[in-house]
Amino acid sequence: MTPTRISIFGLGYVGAVSAACLVREGHTVIGVDPNQAKVDLINSGQSPIVEDGLDVLIREGVSAGRLSAVSDAAAAVAGSEISFVCVGTPSAANGSLDLRYVQAVCSEIGTVLKGLKRPHTVVIRSTILPGTMQTIVLPALRQASGLEPGKDFAVLNNPEFLREGTAVNDYFNPPKTVIGALLPANALPLERIYADLPGPKITTSLETAELVKYVDNVWHALKVGFANEIGAICKQLEIDSHPVMDIFCQDRKLNISPTYLKPGFAFGGSCLPKDVRALTYKSRQLDLKLPIIGSILESNELHLQRAMDMVTRHGRRPLGVLGLSFKPGTDDLRESPMVELVERLLGKGYDLRIYDRNVSLASLMGANREFIFRHIPHIAKLLVPTLDEVTQHADVLVVSHNSPEFEGAIRQIRPGQIVVDYARVSGGRSTAEYDGIAW
């Protein structure tokens, strides 16, 4: 690892931890903060925040002459190769972010870059919403410097995943390292700095990197809220919630895993809707208000409506449906979101043909057969035996299953034909002719 000269703007929680840990790894760091008290604490070898192990790292860094702090932004940028922006983005009453500090620091850095005759990298480590790099950071840097971000100097977004109380350990043992880059080549200086850290290292777009931090934190909040709602039910039923959740967490195949965490179509089938309804009903019996669990079915219904809108906004009546059962590899139609969607489209007068190699009306039995004939009495007239019959009929092709045969059909669509894909069969991004439900 080549030692790097780094300036860090903002000596709060993220900035102080990042500075101390980078110094421990052999880099030279200049901290920048308008608060003179923080500057003085750092320069005296003391931590401006309470965080386990941080005071030792700061004291060692200052003693080694590789950690210092100033209030002069110009000197810090001029004396460094990389500038980290770690200033706060406090929340307003309406939930929006106060970005004035990010914008101000970017302007300060940009002013110095205007006269700098060597490469420099600007890294935004502050937590910012998607689009902020494009609408606030890049314009501020561009206007102040007169230079073009990404071309004349590198610009990156590098979200942090530090937890208060374990931040130093988290820095050296990150769950992942994410670098968002305007151009892939921009990421090289930061990739070299993080090369020795464990865990996956992902270089991606600026917008993806901006959003990842929010996805993480909202997911963590959802997990806490979900666990507490289960705890509330357990309390009322006089069941110890901890053994229940201990058993839940032992399932690493479905529960604590990537399973079900890729955006796609609405859920359905004979289990999930029924069991969510049952537990919601039980909570009402117990006089418990559980908004997370209680909103799951509503969220699913809204997603189904989004799927419906994707079809109807094209205004074309001949439709083809590829996949009718609630998931691939089964003939189970009970509470399939595609059955619900077909029922609604028929009610609006759409002309449909449906193909699903696993669904044979002759072999459907019991509740499964009763369900489909109750919801779509004329299903026999809609189901066709070949994929070609659907693709030739349809102006809009609706795909609900991730099947190799459907992928082939998408590749052979005729000019002007539209594909509405709920399963991301092609792996592509949305275009005028190919519309993905969540991508």
Protein Blocks (a to p, Z undefined) as FASTA:
>chain_A
ZZdddddehjafklmmmmmmmmmnopacddddfblklmmmmmnopafbdcehklmmmmmm
mmnopaccdfbfklmmmmpcbdcdfbdcdddfkopacfklmmmmmmmmmmmmmmpcbdcd
dddfbdcdehklmmmmmmmmmmmnopaehjlpccdddddfddehilmmmmmmcfbdcddd
fblklmmmmmmmmmmpgcjdddddfklmmmmmmmmmmmmmmmmmmmmmmmmmmmmnopaf
klmmmmmmmmmklmnccehpagcdddedjklmmmmmmmmmmmmmnopacfklmmmmmmmm
mmmmmmmmmmmmnopabdcdehjbfbehiabfghpaklmmmmmmmmnopacddddfkbcf
klggcjllmmmmmmmmmlmmmpcfbfklmmmmpmbdcdfbdcfklmmmmmmccehiacdd
fklmnopacdfklccfkZZ
